[in-house]
């Protein structure tokens, strides 16, 4: 078994949710996370705040950010432990934000 990070990138479709719609979507997330935990493949994960700092350059400069389009902001991540990247990608297909334009990046966690 290998570890994979599922990186959730916001879609445009959730930004205009009413409070009730937001609650319903959160319930879908809680259900999906519970199912992954029940299967014993969920290791860890957290949502991320929209703001932060960006550090870049040969002589590092720290700026406020990220200031990407809202549809490009990383909203959170989870780590799952499955056989291969295809299995991880299959899990990602059930992400509750996909119907609203969300994206899931699937990346193997490299162990040194």
Sine and cosine of phi, psi and omega as CSV:
sin_phi,cos_phi,sin_psi,cos_psi,sin_omega,cos_omega
0.00,0.00,0.60,-0.80,0.00,-1.00
-0.85,-0.53,0.33,-0.94,0.05,-1.00
-0.98,-0.17,0.64,-0.77,0.03,-1.00
-0.74,-0.67,0.60,-0.80,0.09,-1.00
-0.98,-0.19,0.79,-0.61,0.14,-0.99
-0.98,-0.18,0.89,-0.46,-0.07,-1.00
-0.96,-0.27,0.86,-0.51,-0.10,-1.00
-0.99,-0.12,0.86,-0.51,-0.01,-1.00
-0.94,-0.33,0.80,-0.60,-0.11,-0.99
-0.85,0.53,0.57,-0.82,0.14,-0.99
-0.97,-0.23,0.20,-0.98,0.01,-1.00
-0.98,0.21,-0.41,0.91,-0.17,-0.99
-0.94,0.34,-0.29,0.96,-0.04,-1.00
-1.00,-0.07,-0.16,0.99,-0.11,-0.99
-0.93,0.36,-0.39,0.92,-0.02,-1.00
-0.97,-0.26,0.35,0.94,0.03,-1.00
-0.90,0.44,0.64,-0.76,0.18,-0.98
-0.96,0.29,0.23,-0.97,0.06,-1.00
-0.83,0.56,-0.63,0.77,0.03,-1.00
-0.91,0.41,-0.68,0.73,0.03,-1.00
-0.90,0.43,-0.63,0.77,0.04,-1.00
-0.89,0.46,-0.69,0.73,0.03,-1.00
-0.88,0.47,-0.68,0.73,0.03,-1.00
-0.89,0.46,-0.66,0.75,0.02,-1.00
-0.91,0.41,-0.65,0.76,0.03,-1.00
-0.89,0.45,-0.60,0.80,0.04,-1.00
-0.89,0.45,-0.60,0.80,0.08,-1.00
-0.89,0.45,-0.67,0.74,0.04,-1.00
-0.88,0.47,-0.73,0.68,-0.01,-1.00
-0.87,0.48,-0.65,0.76,0.03,-1.00
-0.90,0.43,-0.67,0.74,0.00,-1.00
-0.91,0.42,-0.70,0.71,0.02,-1.00
-0.89,0.46,-0.67,0.74,0.01,-1.00
-0.88,0.47,-0.65,0.76,0.02,-1.00
-0.90,0.43,-0.65,0.76,0.03,-1.00
-0.91,0.41,-0.63,0.77,0.05,-1.00
-0.91,0.42,-0.68,0.73,0.01,-1.00
-0.87,0.49,-0.54,0.84,0.03,-1.00
-0.98,0.18,-0.15,0.99,0.02,-1.00
0.97,0.25,0.37,0.93,-0.04,-1.00
-0.94,-0.35,-0.22,0.98,0.04,-1.00
-0.98,0.17,0.80,-0.61,0.03,-1.00
-0.97,-0.25,-0.72,0.69,-0.13,-0.99
-0.17,-0.99,0.43,-0.91,0.10,-0.99
0.00,-1.00,0.38,-0.92,0.00,-1.00
-0.42,-0.91,0.49,-0.87,0.20,-0.98
-0.97,0.23,0.31,-0.95,0.03,-1.00
-0.88,-0.48,0.54,-0.84,0.08,-1.00
-0.94,0.33,0.43,-0.90,-0.05,-1.00
-0.95,0.32,-0.47,0.88,-0.04,-1.00
-1.00,-0.08,-0.05,-1.00,0.03,-1.00
0.31,-0.95,-0.40,-0.92,0.04,-1.00
-0.79,-0.61,0.49,-0.87,0.09,-1.00
-0.86,-0.51,0.75,-0.66,0.03,-1.00
-0.89,-0.46,0.81,-0.59,0.00,-1.00
-0.41,-0.91,0.27,-0.96,0.09,-1.00
0.97,-0.24,0.39,-0.92,0.02,-1.00
-0.87,0.49,-0.66,0.75,0.15,-0.99
-0.95,-0.31,1.00,-0.08,-0.23,-0.97
-0.74,0.67,0.75,-0.66,0.06,-1.00
-0.86,-0.50,0.72,-0.69,0.01,-1.00
-0.97,-0.25,0.79,-0.61,0.04,-1.00
-0.77,-0.64,0.33,-0.94,0.12,-0.99
-0.93,0.36,0.51,-0.86,0.02,-1.00
0.48,-0.88,-0.07,-1.00,0.20,0.98
-0.98,0.22,0.56,-0.83,0.08,-1.00
-0.90,-0.44,0.93,0.37,0.03,-1.00
-0.99,-0.14,0.20,-0.98,0.16,-0.99
-0.84,0.55,0.57,-0.82,-0.05,-1.00
-0.85,0.53,-0.49,0.87,0.01,-1.00
-0.96,0.27,-0.13,0.99,-0.02,-1.00
-0.94,-0.34,0.04,1.00,-0.07,-1.00
-0.99,0.13,0.74,-0.67,0.07,-1.00
-0.95,0.30,0.86,-0.51,-0.06,-1.00
-1.00,-0.09,-0.29,0.96,0.00,-1.00
0.22,-0.98,-0.08,-1.00,-0.04,-1.00
-0.40,-0.92,0.34,-0.94,0.23,-0.97
-0.66,-0.75,0.41,-0.91,0.11,-0.99
-0.94,-0.35,0.79,-0.62,0.06,-1.00
-0.84,-0.54,0.41,-0.91,0.02,-1.00
-0.87,-0.49,0.95,-0.32,-0.04,-1.00
-0.65,-0.76,0.06,-1.00,-0.10,-0.99
-0.91,0.41,-0.68,0.73,-0.09,-1.00
-0.37,-0.93,0.05,-1.00,-0.06,-1.00
-0.91,0.42,-0.51,0.86,0.04,-1.00
-0.91,0.42,-0.63,0.77,0.05,-1.00
-0.91,0.41,-0.64,0.77,0.03,-1.00
-0.91,0.42,-0.67,0.74,0.03,-1.00
-0.90,0.44,-0.59,0.81,0.04,-1.00
-0.89,0.45,-0.66,0.76,0.06,-1.00
-0.88,0.48,-0.65,0.76,-0.06,-1.00
-0.88,0.47,-0.42,0.91,0.00,-1.00
-0.89,0.47,-0.32,0.95,-0.01,-1.00
-1.00,-0.08,0.12,0.99,0.00,-1.00
-0.84,0.54,0.80,-0.60,-0.04,-1.00
-0.89,0.46,-0.33,0.95,-0.02,-1.00
-1.00,-0.02,-0.13,0.99,-0.01,-1.00
-0.85,0.53,-0.67,0.74,0.01,-1.00
-0.90,0.44,-0.24,0.97,-0.04,-1.00
-0.95,-0.30,0.31,0.95,0.05,-1.00
1.00,-0.07,0.09,1.00,0.03,-1.00
-0.94,0.35,0.29,-0.96,0.01,-1.00
-0.75,-0.66,0.56,-0.83,0.10,-0.99
-0.84,-0.55,0.86,-0.52,0.15,-0.99
-1.00,-0.01,0.71,-0.71,0.03,-1.00
-0.91,-0.40,0.87,-0.49,-0.07,-1.00
-0.72,-0.69,0.70,-0.71,0.07,-1.00
-0.96,0.28,0.67,-0.74,0.09,-1.00
-0.99,0.13,0.89,-0.45,-0.04,-1.00
-0.99,0.14,0.82,-0.57,0.01,-1.00
-0.98,-0.19,0.82,-0.57,0.08,-1.00
-1.00,-0.08,0.00,0.00,0.00,0.00
